[in-house]
Amino acid sequence: MKYTRWIPIFTFLFLCSFAVAAQDAEFLDGFNEKRLQLNRSGMSVLGSWAVGNMAVGAVGYYNSTGSTKYFHQMNFFWNSVNLAIAGFAYYGSLEGNALGLSLAETIKEQNSIEKILLFNAGLDIGYMATGLYLRERSFNSSKNQELFKGYGESLILQGGFLLLFDGIMFYAQNKHQGKLLEVLDNVTLSHHGVGLIYNF
């Protein structure tokens, strides 16, 4: 009988721990869904840029001559790839399951997308450098001068846009990660194990 007075206390503690666990799961689900939503928004922008460039490129190619013709041709080819990438990535973010990921899995997914964006930014700089090389080569080439100039200027434009795009996407994802870091600040390590600190 003397132990029955502890039943309400143990019940209260159990319900509190259950509520905290549910709150953690709800936060992680929302955090991961927001990451996927940012990806969908980004792919919508990239897809719109691609469609616009393909339309202008197709019209420009048939209505221009010289280096401008090759400029529009490269824009069309380049953005057909961009459109495919945007389409697959957008579909992947729709199919991605934001529910049920653990804290470790959430951190891994968040770090992965940020690393991809930084890697892409490096590629973008390479595209621009290649464009500058082709444009410079056009000044000293008697053969394919207009092609080098048109392709070079296209790569500079497309690389510049992608660098801006990846930079903005990285900033948005990195800022989003800050919400997760706030949760990690409440994780404590000791010789007793791992624990979470909650301030009420």
Buried (B, 14 or more C-beta within 10 A) or exposed (E): EEEEEEEEEEEEEEEEEEEEEEEBBEBBBEBBBBBBEBBBBBBEBBBEBBBEBBEBBBEBBEEBEEBBBBBBBBBBEBBBEBBEBBBEBBEEBEEBEBEEBEBEEBBEBBEEBBEBBEEBBEEBBEBBEBBBEBBEBBEEBEEBBBBBBBBBBBBBBBBBBBBEBBBEBBEBBBEBBEEBEEBEEEEEEEEEEEEEEEEE
